[in-house]
Amino acid sequence: MTTLVLVTPETLNEWWDRCEPRLAEATEYSGNRESAYDVYADLGAARKALWLAHVDGEVRAVMVTQILQYPNMRVLSIGYMTGNGRDDWLSHLWRIEEQARHWGCRKIEGWMRPGWQKALRASGQEGWRQTHIMMERDLWVEAAAVQPQ
């Protein structure tokens, strides 16, 4: 049976070794904007929250969220969501939504790979819609290639 846990700063070290490999892969995949250890520091300082899905202590998935305060509303932002056995833990997203409401959030948002849109729909998660896509360009690697001659 899959269990979803909100990891507190006090219990972070208990789970970190089992979560770090997934977060290291996710931070690398997202362009190394931050490292897994940067995330660890934010989790320890309660600037971000770590959610994990596990079966008898074996971590199947991790999600990192952060509350963002916009001028007109508070939003729970999903920074990372990765794991395996997705069908077993996506059904627990309602608990994250419930906690977001408790924290005063009006929406949940997340930058996700395109496959998540299909996965959320297939799992019966209602209400998710694509509003934007993110495009990026690495200025330092490509700068030499686009310099005028």
Disulfide bonds with the S-S distance in Angstrom:
none
